[in-house]
Amino acid sequence: MNDKNKNGYRLTLNVGMTIERAKNFILVLNAPFDIAGKSTEKIYGAGFALTILIN
């Protein structure tokens, strides 16, 4: 860690939702947004997960 980021911080809001349509199907969507920070880069992103259970 260098001295520039030694006292840095980041506040991230991670919003998302889960959809469960049946016993064997789950869909998860999320998106992290950095809303505040000091001595660090802001990062934005998206996440997706699909789970299917096969009997």
N, C-alpha and C positions, 0 to 999 in steps of 0.2 A: 504494500500500500504506500502510495506516495503522500507527501505532505499536503498536496492540494486537496485530496479527497478525505483526509484524516477526520475532518469535522463535518463532512457532508451527510446529508440525509435525503430521503425521498418518501413522499406520501402518495400511496397508490390506492385508487378506487377500483375495485375489481367487481364489476357487475356481471350478472349472468342469469341463466334460466335453465331449467331441466324439463324435458317433455317425456312423459311416460305414457305411451299409447296402448300398450298391451303388457302382458306379463313378461314378454321376452324382448322388449324394445325400449331402449333408453337413449335419448339424445341430450347432450349437454353442450350449451353454448356459453362462452364467457369472453369478456373483453377487459383487460387491465388498462387503466388510464392513469398516468402520473399527473397529479393535480398540483403538487408543490414539491419543491426541493431546493437544496443548496449544495453547490459544488458537485453536481452530478448531472448526467444527461437525462432528459425526459424520454420515456419509452412508451409507445403505444402498441397494442397487439390485439390478437383475437385467438380464441381457442375453440376447438370443436372435438367432441368425442361421441362416438356411436358404439353402443353395446347391443349386440344381438345374441340371445341365448338360443341355441339349437338343441332341441330335445332329441 
